[in-house]
């Protein structure tokens, strides 16, 4: 199955699609849906229909780098804790769609 496609990620170039269409981590929820951590953030995959739906954190850093790469994921109740390069630690509420980001700061 392709998760990150031109249809689900029209902001990516054809060259980026090939490297972003990688699932780093998976978790199957109580409804049988499969959450996937990808370089293009979280994707929800429905194994019954074969449809993938992106759930992105749309924030960019001060230098224009996208802050939504997701390489690891840990479920906790309705929350999915995720982390990735340049994106810090984030949590996503599966029920409300709310994102919260925790970034390291220099003191």
Buried (B, 14 or more C-beta within 10 A) or exposed (E): EEBBBEEBBEEBEEEBBEEBBBBBBEEEEEEEBBBBBBBBBBBBBEEEEEEBEBBBBEEEEEEEEBBBBBBEBEBEEEBBBBBBEEBBBBBBEBEEEEBEBEEEEEE
